[in-house]
Structure formats: structure tokens, C-alpha cells
Amino acid sequence: MRIAIYSRGLESAQLEGLKVLLTEFSHYDIEPVIFQDFFNLFYSSINLKNKYSTFNCSQDLDETDFMISLGGDGTLLDAVTFVGDKGIPILGINYGRLGFLASIGKHEIGSALEALVKRTFVLDKRSLVHLDANMPLFGGVCYALNEFTIHKKDTSPMIKIHTYLNGEFLNTYWSDGLIVATPTGSTGYSLSCNGPVVFPEAASFIITPVSPHNLNIRPLVIPDDSIISFEVEGRTDGFLCTLDSRREIASKDVLLAIRKEVFSINLVRLNETNFLQTLRNKLSWGLDKRN
């Protein structure tokens, strides 16, 4: 079995967990493939007894069975850009804070790896958004697991976002920005802007304005077979355009459209957990003292 390990980096106090993971790899005779930049950060801090392969890009992950993400949800979102349409399941071990996506605790490393070896896990298929534009953006990696956003620059006034559904005019949003979230992303940036929580299995997109000027503007849930297109007006030359944690500055002349990506991402879930349990654990639902 060949498993890739991706991380942005771990604090020195967290390296013990990495040692445990590599020891478990040896126990199960698993071949690790470690992200090169991450390997460069820790190789001198850990007494490595074996030689390890590394990867730098998606092409290096051929014949890889799984990817393990060490970090928070942002780290897992980065891992998605390496996996792409390869169908490699991603297991997220949470070294961050909230951990909606990277929901497996550090203390569960051993049991999680055993589940991979014995195939006693559940695969959650998660849909993605795909960005089409009439100019090159995001280095060709034009998909996201959580959301696509249009946002004004830090110092600029609000922008006008003319929005169309399948070619028909929907609305002009006078706001700081606009979010198009997947069901997976409904618990991310969209939620912080009063968007609804949507179950991952729901075939939908959520359109959520960021600080809209009109108080009667509310988030909207639409079918994910829709094509959402945008034209942006503002007093500055450009605006921010993001896919998950990646961002570009786009000019006002750019034409943008969002649709459902043709492939999906597989997230590894241990049998003991589900979305309802994650909501209760992460959002503290059901902990009201009156219950």
C-alpha cells in the first residue's frame, strides 16, 4: 500500500504525532510518499530510520492508494488540489482548530490507519465547484471543495455583482462580495455570513452575499446543475477572486461562470462518525443547559 502525506507544517510539539504515524506505517508495511516542502521542514527534527519518497505535484501521486492530510481544514483543502480527478481518498487528521473536514483526532491515528488497511471505513463523495473564465486564472486548477468567492479589495468600496442563473438575470448584489458554496462549504465562509447549513449529500449550491447593502437580500439555495455567471462593476480596476484558500486579482473585464465540477472528491470517514455527530461536536448543538 502506498499512502501520501501532505501538511503545510507542524509545530515542534506536534511532531510526536508524526513519529507515531510513521511508526504505524512501518508496522503495516506501508510505503509513505511525503510532500517535499513538508519533508524539508521536519527531516532534521526526527530520527528517520528509513528512506522516504517525496512528491511535488499531482503527477507524482500515480498509484497512490490514499492521502493523509495533517493539519486543519485549510490543509485538507490544499490536499484536494493535488488529488484532483485521480479519485485518491483523503483522510484528514486534525491538528488545527475546528476541523469540519479534518475531523479525525490526533489520538485516533492508530485506529484510522488500521481502518485504511482493513478497508473498514466509509467514503463520502463531495461535489466541487468549477470556475470558467475568459482569462487564465488559478494556474489551471480551477476547482474548489468549499467555495468560490468574488470580493472587493481591502481598501475599495463595495462592488456590484450582476448575477445570472443559466443565462437569466437573478440579481445585482451591491455588497463586499458574493460566495458560491458547495454543501461541504456550507459550514465554512458561507455559514459565517449567515448562510444555511446544508447536508453534504444535497445536490445544491448556496449563493451567499457578503455584507449586502440591501437588507432584503438573503442566501439562496439552488440546484447544482445550474450555471451561475457574473459581471462585476466597481470603482477600482479589479477585485479578488478565490477558490477555497487560493486567490487571484481579476480585472473588471473578466467574465466568470461557476458550474459543478465533473469529478468529485472522496473523503475518508470512520464508521463511528457522521455529519450529524460532526455538527453536534463542532457547533456544540444539543449542549444547552436546559436539555
Disulfide bonds with the S-S distance in Angstrom:
none
